[in-house]
């Protein structure tokens, strides 16, 4: 039986990548497509861009669209994701969340909702980035306090949150490797006379421009050497394929909060 997928933000850049991924996977069925109210795309066939007549029409009515669905895949904005989260709970629809920029309170709401419905929540659905997270944690454990850690990320000009959710997750992995909490050691900006770099801190640098899909590098700078772990995404297809893999992972899950390391069995 095919997994019935609903895609939120179906007309956006990630939405298009997800649609293509669903069309190419015979184990998945496009069940619904959502866009914001007032979008000029409401009422159009979701397959129109791909020359397909799917019979699935883009809608702003999430309650109606999610009825009978298996999984909602959501790469939108935090406020929209919170609305979708409530509807998924009411409709008993599983939720794959790739949205970034959540507040601490919003993350707590996602965790609470996972007691009622199964959720995969990850700031980056890429298989490669998930592996990078594990590598960063291991590197921090091995290299320890003798190496200064910096996280550098670059994204396209349209990205609205900084640092990226992925950069923050990489920072968390480095902090975990050092036995710390990121909130206690993160430096998000430097300006003016900052003084010498304080040992044990994790620095972040954010770059924005052009159409960069997503570049992330974690630098471990020691005395006489530097270790750099890098991931560069050249296409949103990598995130889409990871999200679809997450949707299939949830097929036998009723409740629980998972991330991509669970999906890839990297725990």
C-alpha positions as CSV (number, residue, x, y, z in Angstrom):
1,X,0.0,0.0,0.0
2,X,1.3,3.4,-0.9
3,X,2.1,6.1,1.7
4,X,-0.3,9.0,1.2
5,X,1.7,12.2,1.2
6,X,0.5,15.8,1.7
7,X,3.0,18.5,0.9
8,X,2.8,21.9,2.6
9,X,4.2,24.9,0.7
10,X,3.8,22.9,-2.5
11,X,4.5,25.8,-4.9
12,X,7.8,26.8,-3.2
13,X,11.3,25.7,-4.1
14,X,11.3,22.8,-1.6
15,X,7.7,22.0,-2.5
16,X,8.7,21.5,-6.2
17,X,11.6,19.2,-5.1
18,X,9.2,17.2,-2.9
19,X,6.6,16.9,-5.7
20,X,9.2,15.5,-8.1
21,X,10.5,13.1,-5.4
22,X,7.0,11.8,-4.8
23,X,6.3,11.4,-8.6
24,X,9.5,9.3,-8.9
25,X,8.8,7.0,-6.0
26,X,6.3,4.2,-6.7
27,X,5.8,3.6,-2.9
28,X,4.4,7.1,-2.4
29,X,1.1,8.7,-3.5
30,X,0.6,12.4,-3.7
31,X,-2.6,12.8,-1.6
32,X,-2.7,16.6,-1.1
33,X,-0.9,19.9,-1.8
34,X,-1.2,23.0,0.4
35,X,-0.3,26.6,-0.1
36,X,-1.1,29.8,1.7
37,X,-4.5,31.4,1.5
38,X,-4.7,33.9,-1.4
39,X,-2.0,32.2,-3.4
40,X,-2.6,32.4,-7.2
41,X,-1.8,28.7,-7.4
42,X,-4.9,27.7,-5.4
43,X,-7.1,25.4,-7.5
44,X,-4.3,24.4,-9.9
45,X,-3.3,20.7,-10.4
46,X,-0.2,20.1,-8.3
47,X,1.4,18.2,-11.2
48,X,1.0,21.1,-13.7
49,X,4.6,22.2,-13.5
50,X,5.7,18.7,-14.3
51,X,3.3,18.2,-17.2
52,X,1.1,15.8,-15.1
53,X,-2.6,15.7,-14.5
54,X,-2.7,14.3,-11.0
55,X,-6.2,15.2,-9.9
56,X,-4.7,16.7,-6.8
57,X,-5.5,20.4,-6.6
58,X,-3.6,22.9,-4.5
59,X,-5.6,24.0,-1.5
60,X,-5.4,26.4,1.5
61,X,-7.8,24.2,3.5
62,X,-5.4,22.0,5.6
63,X,-8.2,20.5,7.7
64,X,-9.9,19.1,4.6
65,X,-6.7,18.2,2.7
66,X,-5.3,16.2,5.6
67,X,-8.3,14.0,6.2
68,X,-7.3,10.5,5.3
69,X,-3.6,11.3,4.7
70,X,-0.7,9.4,6.2
71,X,2.0,12.0,6.4
72,X,2.4,15.8,6.0
73,X,5.8,17.0,4.9
74,X,6.3,20.6,6.0
75,X,9.1,23.0,4.9
76,X,7.3,26.3,5.6
77,X,7.6,29.0,8.3
78,X,7.4,28.4,12.1
79,X,4.0,30.0,12.4
80,X,2.5,27.9,9.6
81,X,4.2,24.8,11.0
82,X,2.5,25.4,14.4
83,X,-0.9,25.6,12.7
84,X,-0.2,22.4,10.7
85,X,1.0,20.7,13.9
86,X,-2.4,21.2,15.6
87,X,-4.3,20.0,12.5
88,X,-2.1,16.9,12.3
89,X,-2.9,16.1,15.9
90,X,-6.6,16.5,15.3
91,X,-6.4,14.4,12.1
92,X,-4.0,11.8,13.4
93,X,-1.6,12.5,10.5
94,X,2.1,12.0,11.0
95,X,4.3,15.1,10.5
96,X,7.7,15.5,8.9
97,X,9.0,19.0,9.9
98,X,12.0,20.5,8.0
99,X,11.1,24.1,8.9
100,X,13.7,26.1,10.8
101,X,13.7,29.2,13.0
102,X,11.5,27.8,15.8
103,X,11.6,29.4,19.3
104,X,12.2,27.3,22.4
105,X,8.5,27.4,23.2
106,X,7.6,26.2,19.7
107,X,10.1,23.3,19.9
108,X,8.4,22.4,23.2
109,X,5.0,22.3,21.5
110,X,6.4,20.0,18.9
111,X,7.8,17.7,21.6
112,X,4.4,17.7,23.4
113,X,2.5,16.9,20.1
114,X,4.7,13.9,19.6
115,X,3.0,12.2,22.4
116,X,-0.1,12.1,20.2
117,X,1.3,11.7,16.7
118,X,4.6,10.5,15.3
119,X,7.0,13.3,14.1
120,X,10.3,13.5,12.4
121,X,11.8,17.0,13.2
122,X,15.1,17.9,11.8
123,X,16.6,21.2,10.6
124,X,18.2,19.4,7.7
125,X,16.9,16.3,6.0
126,X,20.0,15.6,4.0
127,X,21.6,12.1,4.6
128,X,25.1,13.8,4.2
129,X,24.3,16.4,6.8
130,X,23.0,13.8,9.2
131,X,26.3,12.0,8.9
132,X,28.2,15.3,9.3
133,X,26.4,15.8,12.6
134,X,27.7,12.5,14.0
135,X,31.2,13.2,12.6
136,X,31.3,16.7,14.3
137,X,30.3,15.2,17.7
138,X,33.0,12.5,17.4
139,X,35.6,15.1,16.3
140,X,34.8,17.3,19.3
141,X,35.2,14.4,21.7
142,X,38.5,13.3,20.2
143,X,40.1,16.8,19.7
144,X,38.8,18.3,23.0
145,X,39.6,21.7,24.5
146,X,42.8,22.1,22.5
147,X,40.9,23.1,19.4
148,X,38.8,26.2,18.7
149,X,35.5,25.4,17.0
150,X,33.9,27.7,14.4
151,X,30.8,26.9,12.4
152,X,30.5,28.7,9.0
153,X,27.4,28.6,6.9
154,X,26.2,30.2,3.6
155,X,22.7,30.2,2.1
156,X,20.8,32.0,-0.6
157,X,19.7,35.6,-0.3
158,X,16.1,34.7,0.5
159,X,16.8,32.7,3.7
160,X,15.2,34.6,6.6
161,X,16.8,33.0,9.7
162,X,20.4,33.1,10.9
163,X,22.4,31.1,11.8
164,X,20.7,28.3,9.9
165,X,19.0,25.6,11.7
166,X,21.6,23.2,10.4
167,X,24.5,25.4,11.7
168,X,22.9,25.4,15.1
169,X,22.4,21.7,15.1
170,X,26.1,21.3,14.2
171,X,27.0,23.6,17.0
172,X,24.9,21.5,19.4
173,X,26.7,18.4,18.2
174,X,30.1,20.0,18.8
175,X,29.0,21.1,22.3
176,X,27.7,17.6,23.1
177,X,31.1,16.2,22.1
178,X,32.7,18.6,24.6
179,X,30.2,17.8,27.3
180,X,28.6,21.2,27.2
181,X,25.3,22.9,26.3
182,X,25.5,25.2,23.3
183,X,23.6,28.0,25.1
184,X,26.6,28.2,27.5
185,X,29.3,28.4,24.9
186,X,28.0,29.9,21.7
187,X,29.3,33.1,20.2
188,X,26.9,34.3,17.4
189,X,28.6,37.7,16.5
190,X,31.9,39.5,16.8
191,X,32.4,43.2,16.2
192,X,34.9,45.8,17.3
193,X,37.6,45.1,19.9
194,X,36.6,41.6,21.1
195,X,39.8,40.7,22.9
196,X,41.4,37.2,22.5
197,X,39.3,34.3,21.7
198,X,38.0,32.6,24.9
199,X,38.8,28.9,25.1
200,X,35.8,26.5,25.0
201,X,33.6,28.8,22.9
202,X,31.9,27.8,19.7
203,X,31.7,30.6,17.1
204,X,29.3,31.1,14.2
205,X,29.7,33.0,11.0
206,X,26.7,33.5,8.7
207,X,27.0,34.4,5.0
208,X,24.0,35.2,2.7
209,X,24.0,35.7,-1.1
210,X,23.0,34.5,-4.5
211,X,21.3,31.2,-4.9
212,X,23.5,29.0,-2.6
213,X,21.4,26.0,-1.5
214,X,23.4,25.4,1.6
215,X,27.1,25.2,2.6
216,X,28.2,24.2,6.1
217,X,31.7,23.9,7.5
218,X,32.8,23.1,11.0
219,X,36.4,24.1,11.7
220,X,38.5,22.7,14.5
221,X,41.5,25.0,14.7
222,X,44.4,23.7,16.9
223,X,48.1,24.6,17.2
224,X,49.8,23.7,14.0
225,X,46.8,22.1,12.3
226,X,43.2,22.6,11.3
227,X,40.5,20.0,10.7
228,X,37.5,21.1,8.6
229,X,34.4,19.1,8.1
230,X,32.2,20.4,5.2
231,X,28.9,19.6,3.5
232,X,27.8,21.5,0.4
233,X,24.3,21.0,-1.1
234,X,24.0,21.7,-4.8
235,X,20.3,20.8,-5.1
236,X,17.3,20.8,-2.9
237,X,16.7,17.3,-4.1
238,X,18.9,16.0,-1.3
239,X,16.6,17.5,1.3
240,X,13.5,16.2,-0.5
241,X,14.8,12.7,-0.7
242,X,15.7,12.7,3.0
243,X,12.2,14.0,3.9
244,X,10.5,11.3,1.8
245,X,12.7,8.7,3.5
246,X,11.6,10.2,6.8
247,X,7.9,9.9,5.8
248,X,8.4,6.2,5.0
249,X,10.2,5.7,8.3
250,X,7.1,6.9,10.1
251,X,4.9,4.3,8.4
252,X,4.9,1.9,11.5
253,X,5.2,4.6,14.1
254,X,2.1,5.9,16.0
255,X,3.8,8.4,18.3
256,X,7.2,9.7,19.2
257,X,9.7,12.5,18.3
258,X,12.4,11.4,15.9
259,X,15.2,13.1,13.9
260,X,17.2,12.0,10.8
261,X,19.6,10.0,12.9
262,X,16.7,7.8,13.9
263,X,15.7,7.6,10.2
264,X,19.2,6.5,9.2
265,X,19.8,4.3,12.2
266,X,22.8,6.3,13.3
267,X,22.0,6.4,17.0
